Amino acid sequence: MTVISAALVKELRDKTGAPMMDVKRALVDTNGDMDAAQRLLRERGMASAEKRAGRATTEGKVGYRIGDDAKQGTMVAVGCETEPVSNNDEFLAFAKKVLEVVEADGPNAAEQLDEERKALSGKLGENIVVAGAARFEAVNGALIEGYAHPPANKLGVLVQVRGGSGGIARKIAMHIAASSPQWVGREDVPEDVVKSEREIFANSDEVLSKPEQAREKIVEGMLNKRFFADRVLTEQPWIHDTGKTVGQALSEESAEVLEFERFALTG
């Protein structure tokens, strides 16, 4: 059996950051070959990352970056399993790198960092995932704005707004973070989704207990108040003034929301 010196173990640990026992085992298994041991640690780290792939990632960071002219915006969500890892310097550096790659080359570019992600997962001992990536390019005079909810930064929004004063886009981003809409306007909701919701309401005991001639009107009212007002951005109560809808607030500002993305790392 090859005798592995403490100096060799320290050297490999400094190079890889891997746990002491993993480093020593890799050196023993490769008869002290530094390059082979590094390669083995990487392979084992990736293998352990694959085993962790099914674990929930309810911690992590959502970060965004807006260009100087607000004509481009990027947002990513990088998940992990525990809060301490979400604040680990190496995890934060990886999340920043994902943001930079997506900003430069688009959402699919995050896949370029998959081997690095697996290696970091092996090193930190947690499942690490790129849970979301988005990049917006402004069109027709619109502006991009972002918001990450402090202090944990586990929830973020990227939004493209045209028209209005400078502050409306920020307020919209904060509203989306709080109210989690799925669509901008009623016209964006797929017809099959509306049909399914209508059928659910129509077949509910609440509706079936009413006179038949009144049911259709009741169902439409339920759709408006319980579905559209809950999931459609322009029809939600405006969190900054619940006496009006988001649509009314936008109209007052002569503004419109063109698109949005919302990422949340939650259980």
C-alpha positions as CSV (number, residue, x, y, z in Angstrom):
1,M,0.0,0.0,0.0
2,T,1.3,3.4,-1.0
3,V,2.1,5.7,2.0
4,I,0.4,9.1,1.4
5,S,2.2,12.0,3.1
6,A,0.3,14.7,4.9
7,A,1.9,17.3,2.6
8,L,0.5,15.5,-0.5
9,V,-3.0,15.4,1.1
10,K,-2.8,19.1,1.9
11,E,-1.7,20.0,-1.6
12,L,-4.6,18.1,-3.2
13,R,-7.1,19.5,-0.8
14,D,-5.8,23.0,-1.5
15,K,-6.3,22.4,-5.2
16,T,-9.7,20.9,-5.1
17,G,-11.3,22.0,-1.8
18,A,-12.6,18.4,-1.4
19,P,-13.1,16.9,2.1
20,M,-9.9,15.6,3.8
21,M,-11.0,11.9,3.8
22,D,-12.1,12.1,0.2
23,V,-8.8,13.5,-0.8
24,K,-6.8,10.9,1.1
25,R,-8.9,8.1,-0.4
26,A,-8.4,9.4,-3.9
27,L,-4.6,9.5,-3.4
28,V,-4.5,6.0,-2.0
29,D,-6.6,4.7,-4.9
30,T,-4.3,6.3,-7.4
31,N,-1.0,5.4,-5.7
32,G,-0.3,9.1,-5.0
33,D,-0.7,10.3,-8.6
34,M,-1.9,13.9,-8.2
35,D,-3.4,14.3,-11.6
36,A,-5.2,10.9,-11.5
37,A,-6.4,11.7,-8.0
38,Q,-7.9,15.1,-9.1
39,R,-9.7,13.3,-12.0
40,L,-11.0,10.6,-9.6
41,L,-12.3,13.2,-7.2
42,R,-14.1,15.0,-10.0
43,E,-15.6,11.7,-11.3
44,R,-16.8,10.8,-7.8
45,G,-18.1,14.3,-7.2
46,M,-20.2,14.1,-10.4
47,A,-21.4,10.6,-9.4
48,S,-22.6,11.8,-6.0
49,A,-24.2,14.8,-7.7
50,E,-26.3,12.5,-9.8
51,K,-27.4,10.6,-6.7
52,R,-28.6,13.9,-5.1
53,A,-30.5,15.0,-8.3
54,G,-33.9,14.1,-6.9
55,R,-33.5,16.1,-3.6
56,A,-35.6,19.2,-3.2
57,T,-33.8,22.5,-3.7
58,T,-35.9,25.0,-1.6
59,E,-33.0,27.3,-0.8
60,G,-30.6,29.2,-3.1
61,K,-30.5,32.6,-4.7
62,V,-32.4,34.5,-7.4
63,G,-30.4,37.2,-9.0
64,Y,-30.9,39.7,-11.8
65,R,-29.0,42.2,-13.8
66,I,-30.4,45.1,-15.8
67,G,-28.3,46.8,-18.5
68,D,-27.3,50.5,-18.1
69,D,-30.0,51.6,-20.6
70,A,-32.6,49.2,-19.2
71,K,-32.9,47.7,-22.6
72,Q,-31.7,44.2,-21.5
73,G,-32.4,42.2,-18.4
74,T,-31.2,38.9,-17.1
75,M,-32.4,36.7,-14.2
76,V,-31.4,33.3,-12.9
77,A,-32.4,31.1,-10.0
78,V,-29.8,28.7,-8.6
79,G,-31.2,26.3,-6.0
80,C,-29.6,24.2,-3.3
81,E,-30.8,22.3,-0.2
82,T,-29.9,24.4,2.8
83,E,-29.5,28.1,3.8
84,P,-25.8,27.8,4.8
85,V,-24.9,26.5,1.3
86,S,-27.0,29.3,-0.3
87,N,-24.6,31.8,1.5
88,N,-21.5,29.8,0.7
89,D,-18.9,31.9,-1.2
90,E,-18.4,29.2,-3.8
91,F,-22.1,28.7,-4.3
92,L,-22.5,32.5,-4.7
93,A,-19.6,32.6,-7.2
94,F,-21.2,29.9,-9.3
95,A,-24.6,31.6,-9.2
96,K,-22.9,34.8,-10.4
97,K,-21.2,32.9,-13.2
98,V,-24.5,31.4,-14.3
99,L,-26.0,35.0,-14.4
100,E,-23.1,36.2,-16.5
101,V,-23.2,33.4,-19.0
102,V,-27.0,33.8,-19.5
103,E,-26.6,37.5,-19.9
104,A,-24.0,37.0,-22.6
105,D,-25.4,34.0,-24.5
106,G,-29.1,33.5,-23.5
107,P,-31.0,31.2,-21.1
108,N,-29.8,27.9,-22.7
109,A,-26.2,28.9,-22.1
110,A,-26.5,27.8,-18.4
111,E,-26.1,24.2,-19.7
112,Q,-22.5,25.1,-20.5
113,L,-21.8,25.1,-16.8
114,D,-23.3,21.7,-16.1
115,E,-20.1,19.9,-15.3
116,E,-19.1,22.7,-13.0
117,R,-22.5,22.5,-11.3
118,K,-22.0,18.8,-10.7
119,A,-18.5,19.2,-9.4
120,L,-19.7,21.9,-7.0
121,S,-22.6,19.7,-5.9
122,G,-20.1,16.9,-5.1
123,K,-17.9,19.3,-3.2
124,L,-20.6,21.0,-1.1
125,G,-22.6,17.7,-0.6
126,E,-25.9,19.1,-1.8
127,N,-28.1,19.0,-4.9
128,I,-27.5,22.2,-6.9
129,V,-29.6,23.1,-9.8
130,V,-30.1,26.0,-12.2
131,A,-33.9,26.3,-11.5
132,G,-34.6,29.1,-14.0
133,A,-32.9,31.4,-16.5
134,A,-34.4,34.3,-18.5
135,R,-33.1,37.1,-20.6
136,F,-35.3,39.9,-22.0
137,E,-34.5,42.3,-24.8
138,A,-36.6,45.5,-24.9
139,V,-38.8,46.2,-27.9
140,N,-40.5,49.3,-29.2
141,G,-39.3,51.7,-26.6
142,A,-40.0,49.4,-23.6
143,L,-37.8,49.1,-20.5
144,I,-36.7,46.1,-18.4
145,E,-36.9,46.1,-14.6
146,G,-36.1,43.5,-12.0
147,Y,-36.8,42.8,-8.4
148,A,-35.4,40.3,-5.9
149,H,-37.3,40.0,-2.5
150,P,-34.9,40.7,0.4
151,P,-33.3,39.5,2.5
152,A,-33.2,35.9,1.4
153,N,-33.3,36.7,-2.4
154,K,-35.2,33.4,-3.1
155,L,-37.9,35.1,-5.1
156,G,-37.4,37.4,-8.1
157,V,-39.1,39.0,-11.1
158,L,-38.1,40.3,-14.4
159,V,-40.6,42.4,-16.3
160,Q,-40.8,44.4,-19.6
161,V,-43.0,47.5,-19.5
162,R,-43.7,50.0,-22.1
163,G,-44.9,53.5,-21.2
164,G,-45.6,55.1,-17.9
165,S,-43.3,56.8,-15.4
166,G,-40.0,55.5,-14.3
167,G,-41.4,53.9,-11.1
168,I,-44.2,51.9,-12.5
169,A,-42.1,49.0,-13.8
170,R,-40.5,48.5,-10.3
171,K,-43.9,48.6,-8.7
172,I,-45.2,46.0,-11.2
173,A,-42.2,43.8,-10.5
174,M,-42.9,43.9,-6.8
175,H,-46.6,43.2,-7.4
176,I,-45.8,40.1,-9.5
177,A,-43.4,38.9,-6.8
178,A,-46.2,39.2,-4.2
179,S,-49.2,38.0,-6.2
180,S,-47.8,35.4,-8.6
181,P,-49.9,35.9,-11.7
182,Q,-49.6,33.3,-14.5
183,W,-50.6,35.5,-17.5
184,V,-50.5,39.2,-18.4
185,G,-54.0,39.6,-19.7
186,R,-57.2,37.5,-20.0
187,E,-56.5,37.1,-23.7
188,D,-53.3,35.2,-22.9
189,V,-55.0,32.4,-21.0
190,P,-55.3,29.3,-23.2
191,E,-58.9,28.5,-24.2
192,D,-58.6,24.9,-22.9
193,V,-57.6,26.3,-19.4
194,V,-60.7,28.6,-19.3
195,K,-62.9,25.8,-20.5
196,S,-61.6,23.5,-17.8
197,E,-62.1,26.1,-15.0
198,R,-65.6,26.8,-16.3
199,E,-66.5,23.1,-16.1
200,I,-65.1,22.8,-12.6
201,F,-67.2,25.7,-11.4
202,A,-70.3,24.5,-13.3
203,N,-70.1,21.1,-11.7
204,S,-69.5,22.3,-8.2
205,D,-72.1,21.8,-5.5
206,E,-72.2,25.6,-5.0
207,V,-73.5,26.1,-8.5
208,L,-75.6,22.9,-8.9
209,S,-77.6,23.9,-5.8
210,K,-78.8,27.1,-7.6
211,P,-81.7,27.4,-10.0
212,E,-80.7,26.2,-13.5
213,Q,-81.5,29.5,-15.2
214,A,-79.1,31.3,-12.9
215,R,-76.2,28.9,-13.2
216,E,-74.5,30.3,-16.3
217,K,-74.3,33.8,-14.8
218,I,-73.0,32.5,-11.5
219,V,-70.3,30.5,-13.3
220,E,-69.1,33.6,-15.2
221,G,-69.0,35.5,-12.0
222,M,-66.9,32.8,-10.3
223,L,-64.6,32.8,-13.3
224,N,-64.1,36.5,-13.1
225,K,-63.6,36.7,-9.3
226,R,-61.9,33.4,-8.4
227,F,-59.9,32.6,-11.5
228,F,-59.1,35.7,-13.7
229,A,-58.7,38.0,-10.7
230,D,-56.4,35.5,-9.0
231,R,-54.2,34.4,-11.9
232,V,-54.3,37.2,-14.5
233,L,-52.0,40.2,-13.8
234,T,-54.1,43.0,-15.2
235,E,-57.2,41.7,-13.2
236,Q,-55.5,41.2,-9.8
237,P,-56.0,43.7,-7.0
238,W,-53.1,46.2,-7.2
239,I,-51.0,45.6,-4.0
240,H,-50.0,49.2,-3.8
241,D,-53.7,50.3,-3.8
242,T,-56.1,47.4,-3.5
243,G,-59.0,49.7,-4.4
244,K,-58.0,49.3,-8.1
245,T,-56.8,46.5,-10.3
246,V,-53.4,46.3,-11.9
247,G,-55.0,47.0,-15.2
248,Q,-56.5,50.2,-13.9
249,A,-53.1,51.3,-12.4
250,L,-51.4,50.6,-15.7
251,S,-54.1,52.6,-17.6
252,E,-53.6,55.6,-15.3
253,E,-49.9,55.5,-16.2
254,S,-50.5,54.9,-19.9
255,A,-48.3,51.8,-19.5
256,E,-48.5,48.1,-20.5
257,V,-46.7,45.0,-19.4
258,L,-45.3,43.1,-22.4
259,E,-43.8,40.1,-20.6
260,F,-42.7,38.9,-17.2
261,E,-40.9,36.0,-15.5
262,R,-41.1,35.0,-11.9
263,F,-38.7,32.6,-10.2
264,A,-39.3,31.3,-6.6
265,L,-37.2,28.8,-4.7
266,T,-39.8,27.4,-2.2
267,G,-40.9,24.2,-0.6
